[in-house]
Amino acid sequence: MYQPAFSLLKQTVKDANEIDQLKDVLVEMKRHLHLDLTYVSTYIPDQGTNSPVLTTYEPTWVARYVRCNYFLVDPIVIESRARILPLDWSEIDQTRPTAARFFSAARDHGVGGSGLTVPIRGWFGEQALFSIASTAGIREWKRVSDSILPDLVLFSQYFHTSVMFLSGYAPSSDRRALSKREKECLELVAGGMKAKAVSARLQISESAVRVYLAAARKKLQCSTLSQAVAKATRLSLIHG
């Protein structure tokens, strides 16, 4: 039931040329799946949390969420940001006062109390959440969540990558692709070696080492070598 919809809309995500088209994808998914969907970037290096939010929730709920600064107390966000695996909202203790008030306000705006949230850890060190929400009862929701989870995890990663590129937060793929030699040189520098020592270790000229390091720094969009080493380490391109 769900896999064909994900496959169809995955191509639409791939063909998107601007961020608004990705919002249209979520609207189309809601029409196919009868679920509300939300994507939110929770952290982007050098940008903080001032980053994209795309949702099919009613504007009145979105406005209240922002006005009441629910992002700081939303139990779904709090639980998900501390996880790697997807979160089924049934795992949240909704009887706690803060959680109970939040879910009650959400229900008042037509938001279902059943849902799944996929935590996303991106290539560039960024973090995001992709959620689906349903008004289904416990038994029906169990059937839905079991059948949709594998496709949801894959689609959320694909969607996130498109958001990052279309928002201008991620460099193009050719800039992030470090060559084997560039990685080797950066990794040895990260270990404390100077260019001359790297040259001896790799049995290449010192000038070649400097060329590789300069190329890596340019690809990583860093002004200094130390910044390039730090960024490559953070992105798991090298082992610091």
N, C-alpha and C positions, 0 to 999 in steps of 0.2 A: 504493500500500500504506500509506504513512505519512500522507498528507495527510488522509484521512478521520478518522483518529484524532486528529490535531491539531485539526481543525475541531470535532469532537465535544467534546473536552475543553476547548477554548477557551471554550465556553459554560458549562461547569461552573466554570471559573475565574471567569468573570464573575458567576456566581450565588453564589459563596462568600461567607459572612458571617463566617468566622473562619479563622485561620491553619491550624488542623488540617485543615480541608477542602481546603486546597491540598496538604497532604501526601498526602491521599487521592487527589488528582488524579495525583500522581507515581506512586503505587502502581498506579493504573488504567492509566497510560501504560506502565508496565513490563509489565503483563499484555498490552497490545495490541502493543507494539513489541519485547518480549523484550530490553530494554536497561535498564541501571541509569541513574538520573537523579539529579542533585544540583544544588541551588540554594544558593548561599552569598553573603551580602552581605559584601563585603570592606572597604567603607568607607561610613559614613553621617556627614555633617557633624554635629559636636557629640556623636556617639555612639561614634566610633572604630570598632573591629571587633566590638564586643559586639552582634551583630545576627543576624538569622534564618539558620538552616541547615536545609534540608529535603532529605532524601535517601532513596533506596530501598536503600542499602547495608546489609549485615548489621550488626546492633548490635555484634558483636564487632570489626568493622573500624572502626566509628565510635569505639568506646571506645579502641582502640589508637591511632587517629589523634590523638585528644585527649590521651591519656596521654603519647604520645611527642612531642607538640607538632609534628606533621608539617607543620602549616600554614606553619611558617617555612622548611621545606626542600622542600616538595612542588614538584617541577619544573613541574607543570601550573599551579599557582597563580602561581609566579614568572614563567613565560613569558607566561601570559595577562594578568597585570596590566600588563604593559608593551606590550600590543597593543591595536589597535582591531578588527582582523579576527579571525574565528574561528581557533582553533588546532586542527589535527589532531595528535593525540598522536604520530603517526609522525614529526613534525618535531623531536621532542625526542630528544636523544642519550641513549638509555637505557643506554649502556655506561659513562657516567661513574659513579664509585663511589657518590656520594650518590643519583643517580637510579636506579642499578641496585638498591641496597638498598631504596629506596622501592617500586619496582615489584615486587620480589621479595616484600616483605611484603604488598603489595596482592594479588598472585596467591595467596598463602597463605590469604587470606580470601575468595577467589572473585571478586575484582575483575579484569575483563578488562584487557588491556594496550592495547586499541584504543579510541579515543574522540575526541570533539569537545568543545571548550569555547568558549562564546560569551562574550566580554567585554561587559559592559553598563555604559554610562554614562548615568545617569538624569537626569531633569529637575531634580532638587533638588541635584545635585552628588554624588550617591551613586554607588558602584560595586559591581558584583556579577558573579558568574560562574554560568553555567548549563552543565552538562556532561552528556554521555551516555557510557556506557562499554559495551563489548562484548567478548565472548570470541571473536569471529569471527576467522578467519585474514585474512591481508593481502588476498587477492583478494576475498573476501566482504565485508570491511570497506570496501573501496574502493567497491563497488556500493552498500552501505548509506549511506556518508557522502555520496556524490554525490546520492543521491535524497532524503536527509533534510535536508540543510543549509539550503535556503531556508525550509522550514517551521519548522525548529528556531530559526533566527534571529528570525523574527517571533514565534513562541510564547514564546521566552525573554523578550523585551521585554514582552509582554503579561503573562506570569507575574510578572515583577519588579514591574510597576506595581501589581498586586493585592497582592503581599507588602508593599510600602511602605504602602499605604493601610490594609490590615488590621492591620498592626503598629503603626500610629499614628505612623510616621516621616514621613509626607507629609501636608501640609494638604489639605483637600477642594478639588476643582477650582475652586469658585467663589472661594476665597481667593487662588488663584494667578493668576487672570485679571485682569491690569492693563489698564485702558482705554488708548486711544491717548494721551489727554492726560496720564494718570498717568505713562506711559512717557516722554513728551516732557519733562515737568517733571523727572523723576528723572535723565534723561540730561543735561539742561542743568546741573543741580546737580552731577552727577558731573564735568562739565567745569569746575567752579569758579564757576559763576554763583550769585548770591544771588537771593532771591525777586523783588526789584525788577527785576533784569536779565532774569530769566526772563519776567516779566510783559511787559516791553517787547518781547522777542524774539517771544513768542507772541501779542502784542497781546490779552491778557486782563488782568483786574484782578489786583493783587497778592494780594488776599484769595482769589480763585479759585485762584491758584497754591498758596497755603497749604492750601486744601481738598484739592486734587489730591494734594499731597505727603503730607498726613495720611492720606488714603484709601489711598495706595500703601503707606505704612508699616504701616498696620493689616492690609492684605491679606498683607503679607510677614511679619507677626507680629514686627516689630522695635520696640524701645523708643525708638530714636533714628533720625534721618534718615540719619546717616552709616552706621548698620548697614543700613538699607534700601537705600541706594545700593550698598553692598558686596555684599549678598545678591543684589540684582537683577542686578548685573554678573556674579557667580559663576554664576548660573543662566541667563546669556545672555538675560535679558529686556531688557536695555539694553546699549549699548556704552559701557564706562567710558572 
